[in-house]
Amino acid sequence: MAVPLFLGAFFQVMSTIGVIPCVMPGRGLRDPARRLDLRSGAATLRRVKIAEARNEDLAAAMPGFRRTFDRLFDRGRSAVLSGSHYRDSPPVEGGRWGLSVVLRPDQDTAAGLAALTGQALAVAGQEHWPTGHPDSVHFTVRAIEVHRVGLTASDPLSRRCGEALERAAKTCGPISLRLGGLTLTPSGVMLCAYPIDSAAGEFAARLGEELGADAWFEQDFDRTIWYATLVHFTGPIADPAGVVDWVAARRDLPAGTIMVNTVALVRFRYDGRQPVCQTFAMVRFEAGAVGASRVGQPVV
Protein backbone atom coordinates (compact mmCIF):
# COMPACT_ATOMS: atom_id res chain seq x y z
CA MET A 1 0.00 0.00 0.00
CA ALA A 2 1.37 3.42 -0.87
CA VAL A 3 2.15 5.60 2.14
CA PRO A 4 0.61 9.09 1.99
CA LEU A 5 3.25 11.82 2.01
CA PHE A 6 1.97 13.33 5.26
CA LEU A 7 2.74 10.02 7.03
CA GLY A 8 6.39 10.04 6.03
CA ALA A 9 7.67 11.59 9.26
CA PHE A 10 5.50 9.30 11.35
CA PHE A 11 6.84 6.13 9.75
CA GLN A 12 10.39 7.47 9.85
CA VAL A 13 10.22 7.85 13.62
CA MET A 14 8.36 4.59 14.14
CA SER A 15 11.03 2.72 12.22
CA THR A 16 13.69 4.08 14.58
CA ILE A 17 11.99 2.49 17.58
CA GLY A 18 11.38 -0.94 16.17
CA VAL A 19 7.73 -0.91 15.13
CA ILE A 20 8.28 -1.76 11.48
CA PRO A 21 6.06 -4.43 9.91
CA CYS A 22 6.46 -7.96 11.24
CA VAL A 23 4.50 -10.79 12.82
CA MET A 24 4.82 -10.67 16.58
CA PRO A 25 4.04 -13.91 18.46
CA GLY A 26 1.25 -13.40 20.94
CA ARG A 27 0.14 -10.20 19.18
CA GLY A 28 -2.53 -11.26 16.72
CA LEU A 29 -1.18 -14.29 14.88
CA ARG A 30 -1.85 -14.15 11.15
CA ASP A 31 -2.53 -17.89 10.78
CA PRO A 32 -6.36 -18.01 11.00
CA ALA A 33 -6.22 -21.59 12.33
CA ARG A 34 -4.40 -20.31 15.39
CA ARG A 35 -6.04 -16.92 15.80
CA LEU A 36 -8.44 -16.50 18.69
CA ASP A 37 -11.91 -15.88 17.25
CA LEU A 38 -13.88 -14.42 20.14
CA ARG A 39 -17.08 -14.18 18.12
CA SER A 40 -17.23 -17.81 17.06
CA GLY A 41 -18.50 -19.35 20.28
CA ALA A 42 -15.90 -22.12 19.91
CA ALA A 43 -15.62 -24.71 22.65
CA THR A 44 -13.84 -23.73 25.85
CA LEU A 45 -11.24 -26.43 25.30
CA ARG A 46 -10.31 -24.93 21.93
CA ARG A 47 -9.96 -21.46 23.47
CA VAL A 48 -7.72 -22.84 26.20
CA LYS A 49 -5.53 -24.62 23.66
CA ILE A 50 -5.21 -21.47 21.58
CA ALA A 51 -4.33 -19.44 24.68
CA GLU A 52 -1.70 -22.01 25.63
CA ALA A 53 -0.24 -21.83 22.12
CA ARG A 54 -0.10 -18.04 22.36
CA ASN A 55 1.73 -18.21 25.68
CA GLU A 56 4.22 -20.68 24.19
CA ASP A 57 4.77 -18.29 21.29
CA LEU A 58 5.23 -15.41 23.73
CA ALA A 59 7.82 -17.33 25.74
CA ALA A 60 9.71 -18.11 22.54
CA ALA A 61 9.54 -14.45 21.51
CA MET A 62 10.97 -13.03 24.76
CA PRO A 63 14.64 -13.27 23.70
CA GLY A 64 13.66 -11.50 20.48
CA PHE A 65 12.14 -8.62 22.44
CA ARG A 66 15.43 -8.21 24.30
CA ARG A 67 17.42 -8.36 21.08
CA THR A 68 15.23 -5.60 19.63
CA PHE A 69 15.91 -3.39 22.66
CA ASP A 70 19.63 -4.18 22.32
CA ARG A 71 19.61 -3.19 18.65
CA LEU A 72 17.83 0.02 19.53
CA PHE A 73 20.52 0.80 22.09
CA ASP A 74 23.23 0.31 19.48
CA ARG A 75 21.43 2.60 17.03
CA GLY A 76 20.65 5.14 19.73
CA ARG A 77 24.25 5.22 20.93
CA SER A 78 25.51 5.88 17.40
CA ALA A 79 22.94 8.62 16.79
CA VAL A 80 23.52 10.34 20.12
CA LEU A 81 27.32 10.28 19.89
CA SER A 82 27.27 11.55 16.30
CA GLY A 83 24.65 14.21 16.97
CA SER A 84 22.36 12.74 14.30
CA HIS A 85 19.57 11.88 16.77
CA TYR A 86 15.96 12.75 15.91
CA ARG A 87 14.72 16.07 17.32
CA ASP A 88 11.04 16.14 18.17
CA SER A 89 8.84 19.20 17.85
CA PRO A 90 5.37 20.13 19.10
CA PRO A 91 2.45 18.36 17.40
CA VAL A 92 1.08 20.01 14.27
CA GLU A 93 -1.89 19.32 12.01
CA GLY A 94 -1.21 16.14 10.05
CA GLY A 95 1.87 15.21 12.09
CA ARG A 96 2.69 12.75 14.84
CA TRP A 97 0.97 12.49 18.24
CA GLY A 98 -2.49 11.69 16.91
CA LEU A 99 -5.47 9.98 18.51
CA SER A 100 -4.25 6.76 20.14
CA VAL A 101 -5.20 3.86 22.38
CA VAL A 102 -2.80 3.61 25.32
CA LEU A 103 -2.15 1.90 28.64
CA ARG A 104 -1.40 4.21 31.58
CA PRO A 105 0.59 3.08 34.63
CA ASP A 106 -0.78 3.34 38.16
CA GLN A 107 -0.04 6.39 40.29
CA ASP A 108 2.87 4.89 42.24
CA THR A 109 4.55 3.51 39.12
CA ALA A 110 4.07 6.83 37.33
CA ALA A 111 5.73 8.67 40.22
CA GLY A 112 8.73 6.33 40.07
CA LEU A 113 9.04 6.77 36.31
CA ALA A 114 8.85 10.54 36.72
CA ALA A 115 11.80 10.40 39.13
CA LEU A 116 13.76 8.28 36.65
CA THR A 117 12.90 10.76 33.91
CA GLY A 118 14.25 13.60 36.03
CA GLN A 119 17.55 11.75 36.41
CA ALA A 120 17.78 11.27 32.65
CA LEU A 121 17.14 14.95 31.98
CA ALA A 122 19.85 15.90 34.45
CA VAL A 123 22.32 14.26 32.04
CA ALA A 124 20.69 14.95 28.66
CA GLY A 125 19.61 18.52 29.38
CA GLN A 126 16.42 20.04 30.73
CA GLU A 127 15.17 21.29 27.34
CA HIS A 128 14.15 17.80 26.20
CA TRP A 129 10.60 16.53 26.72
CA PRO A 130 9.98 14.71 30.03
CA THR A 131 7.40 12.32 28.59
CA GLY A 132 7.90 10.07 31.60
CA HIS A 133 5.90 12.68 33.54
CA PRO A 134 2.66 11.31 35.05
CA ASP A 135 0.56 13.45 32.69
CA SER A 136 2.36 12.04 29.66
CA VAL A 137 3.70 8.55 30.33
CA HIS A 138 1.96 5.75 28.44
CA PHE A 139 2.40 2.48 26.56
CA THR A 140 0.88 2.82 23.10
CA VAL A 141 -1.37 -0.02 21.96
CA ARG A 142 -2.31 1.54 18.65
CA ALA A 143 -2.22 4.93 16.93
CA ILE A 144 -5.49 5.77 15.18
CA GLU A 145 -4.60 8.74 12.99
CA VAL A 146 -2.30 11.73 12.61
CA HIS A 147 -2.56 14.72 14.91
CA ARG A 148 -5.66 16.85 14.41
CA VAL A 149 -5.77 20.27 16.06
CA GLY A 150 -9.08 20.78 17.82
CA LEU A 151 -10.11 17.11 17.87
CA THR A 152 -12.79 16.51 20.51
CA ALA A 153 -14.33 13.53 22.25
CA SER A 154 -17.56 14.18 20.35
CA ASP A 155 -15.91 13.80 16.95
CA PRO A 156 -17.45 10.85 15.04
CA LEU A 157 -14.09 9.07 14.89
CA SER A 158 -13.53 9.54 18.62
CA ARG A 159 -16.97 8.11 19.37
CA ARG A 160 -16.52 5.12 17.07
CA CYS A 161 -13.13 4.35 18.55
CA GLY A 162 -14.48 4.64 22.09
CA GLU A 163 -17.21 2.14 21.23
CA ALA A 164 -14.70 -0.23 19.60
CA LEU A 165 -12.48 0.08 22.65
CA GLU A 166 -15.33 -0.89 24.93
CA ARG A 167 -16.25 -3.93 22.82
CA ALA A 168 -12.62 -5.10 22.72
CA ALA A 169 -12.05 -4.64 26.45
CA LYS A 170 -15.15 -6.65 27.32
CA THR A 171 -13.52 -9.77 25.88
CA CYS A 172 -10.08 -9.33 27.50
CA GLY A 173 -8.60 -9.42 30.97
CA PRO A 174 -6.09 -7.02 32.58
CA ILE A 175 -2.67 -6.63 30.98
CA SER A 176 0.49 -7.34 32.98
CA LEU A 177 3.83 -5.93 31.93
CA ARG A 178 7.26 -6.49 33.48
CA LEU A 179 9.20 -3.24 33.37
CA GLY A 180 12.77 -4.30 32.79
CA GLY A 181 15.46 -1.75 32.13
CA LEU A 182 16.05 1.20 29.84
CA THR A 183 17.31 1.49 26.31
CA LEU A 184 18.45 4.33 24.12
CA THR A 185 16.92 5.06 20.74
CA PRO A 186 17.75 7.64 18.06
CA SER A 187 14.86 9.70 19.42
CA GLY A 188 14.99 9.32 23.19
CA VAL A 189 15.27 7.25 26.35
CA MET A 190 12.90 4.30 26.48
CA LEU A 191 11.58 2.10 29.29
CA CYS A 192 11.44 -1.53 28.14
CA ALA A 193 8.35 -3.60 28.92
CA TYR A 194 7.74 -7.32 28.53
CA PRO A 195 4.26 -8.92 28.49
CA ILE A 196 3.78 -11.45 31.27
CA ASP A 197 1.32 -13.48 29.21
CA SER A 198 -0.59 -13.26 25.94
CA ALA A 199 -3.20 -10.79 27.25
CA ALA A 200 -1.49 -7.73 25.77
CA GLY A 201 -1.22 -9.24 22.31
CA GLU A 202 -4.74 -10.64 22.34
CA PHE A 203 -6.20 -7.28 23.29
CA ALA A 204 -4.19 -5.47 20.61
CA ALA A 205 -5.41 -7.92 17.97
CA ARG A 206 -9.00 -7.73 19.20
CA LEU A 207 -8.90 -3.94 19.16
CA GLY A 208 -7.83 -3.98 15.52
CA GLU A 209 -10.77 -6.21 14.66
CA GLU A 210 -13.29 -4.04 16.49
CA LEU A 211 -11.97 -0.84 14.91
CA GLY A 212 -12.69 -2.22 11.46
CA ALA A 213 -12.06 0.43 8.80
CA ASP A 214 -10.85 2.84 11.51
CA ALA A 215 -7.81 0.58 12.02
CA TRP A 216 -6.33 1.71 8.68
CA PHE A 217 -3.52 3.83 10.13
CA GLU A 218 -1.55 0.87 11.50
CA GLN A 219 -3.19 -1.79 9.35
CA ASP A 220 0.00 -2.87 7.62
CA PHE A 221 2.38 -3.17 10.53
CA ASP A 222 2.54 -4.51 14.06
CA ARG A 223 4.19 -2.91 17.05
CA THR A 224 6.91 -5.42 17.84
CA ILE A 225 7.73 -4.25 21.37
CA TRP A 226 6.04 -2.66 24.36
CA TYR A 227 7.64 0.45 25.79
CA ALA A 228 7.18 3.90 27.29
CA THR A 229 9.43 6.73 26.13
CA LEU A 230 10.59 8.67 29.17
CA VAL A 231 12.53 11.36 27.31
CA HIS A 232 12.03 12.64 23.78
CA PHE A 233 15.02 14.51 22.43
CA THR A 234 14.17 17.96 21.08
CA GLY A 235 17.57 19.46 20.36
CA PRO A 236 21.29 19.12 21.10
CA ILE A 237 22.17 16.75 23.95
CA ALA A 238 24.16 18.35 26.77
CA ASP A 239 26.39 15.35 27.47
CA PRO A 240 26.10 12.71 24.72
CA ALA A 241 28.64 10.32 26.22
CA GLY A 242 27.09 10.81 29.63
CA VAL A 243 23.65 9.88 28.29
CA VAL A 244 25.01 6.72 26.67
CA ASP A 245 26.78 5.70 29.88
CA TRP A 246 23.77 6.56 32.06
CA VAL A 247 21.40 4.42 30.00
CA ALA A 248 23.95 1.61 29.63
CA ALA A 249 24.22 1.37 33.42
CA ARG A 250 20.43 0.91 33.63
CA ARG A 251 19.89 -1.57 30.81
CA ASP A 252 18.78 -4.20 33.34
CA LEU A 253 17.28 -1.91 35.94
CA PRO A 254 14.32 -3.74 37.53
CA ALA A 255 11.28 -1.45 37.63
CA GLY A 256 8.70 -3.97 38.83
CA THR A 257 5.60 -5.46 37.26
CA ILE A 258 2.38 -3.59 36.64
CA MET A 259 -1.13 -4.89 36.07
CA VAL A 260 -3.15 -2.46 33.97
CA ASN A 261 -6.89 -2.75 34.51
CA THR A 262 -7.99 0.02 32.17
CA VAL A 263 -7.22 1.18 28.66
CA ALA A 264 -7.70 4.70 27.34
CA LEU A 265 -8.42 6.53 24.11
CA VAL A 266 -6.41 9.75 24.20
CA ARG A 267 -5.37 12.73 22.13
CA PHE A 268 -2.09 14.49 22.80
CA ARG A 269 -2.02 18.17 23.69
CA TYR A 270 1.19 20.16 23.93
CA ASP A 271 1.21 22.01 27.25
CA GLY A 272 4.29 24.11 26.57
CA ARG A 273 6.64 21.53 28.13
CA GLN A 274 5.68 18.20 26.55
CA PRO A 275 2.71 16.44 24.93
CA VAL A 276 0.25 15.30 27.62
CA CYS A 277 -2.59 12.79 27.43
CA GLN A 278 -6.14 14.11 27.20
CA THR A 279 -8.49 11.20 27.87
CA PHE A 280 -11.51 10.83 25.62
CA ALA A 281 -12.62 7.42 26.87
CA MET A 282 -11.43 4.96 29.48
CA VAL A 283 -12.58 1.35 29.69
CA ARG A 284 -11.99 -1.38 32.23
CA PHE A 285 -10.94 -4.83 31.13
CA GLU A 286 -13.18 -7.84 31.73
CA ALA A 287 -11.89 -8.57 35.24
CA GLY A 288 -13.10 -5.14 36.44
CA ALA A 289 -16.33 -3.25 35.87
CA VAL A 290 -16.86 -2.65 32.16
CA GLY A 291 -17.89 0.65 30.65
CA ALA A 292 -16.56 3.67 28.83
CA SER A 293 -16.00 6.89 30.70
CA ARG A 294 -15.88 10.23 28.97
CA VAL A 295 -13.86 13.15 30.31
CA GLY A 296 -15.32 14.49 33.52
CA GLN A 297 -17.17 11.29 34.36
CA PRO A 298 -16.09 8.56 36.82
CA VAL A 299 -14.91 5.22 35.50
CA VAL A 300 -17.55 2.70 36.55
PECORUR-V732245 format. One line per field, one symbol per residue. ss: DSSP state (H for helix, E for strand, L for the rest). A space follows every 50 residues. Layout:
BEGIN
ss = ???
END
This chain:
BEGIN
ss = LLLLHHHHHHHHHHHHLLLLLLLLLLLLLLLLLLLLLLLLLLLHHHHHHH HHHHHHHHHHHHHHHHHHHHHHHHHHHHHHHHLLLLLLLLLLLLLLLLLE EEELLLHHHHHHHHHHHHHHHHHHLLLLELLLLLLLLLEEEEELLLLLLL LLLLLHHHHHHHHHHHHHHHLLLLEEEEEEEEEEELLEEEEEEEELLLHH HHHHHHHHHHHHHHHHHHLLLLLLLEEEEEEELLLLLLLHHHHHHHHHLL LLLEEEEEEELEEEEEEEEELLLLEEEEEEEEEELLLLLLLEELLLLLLL
END
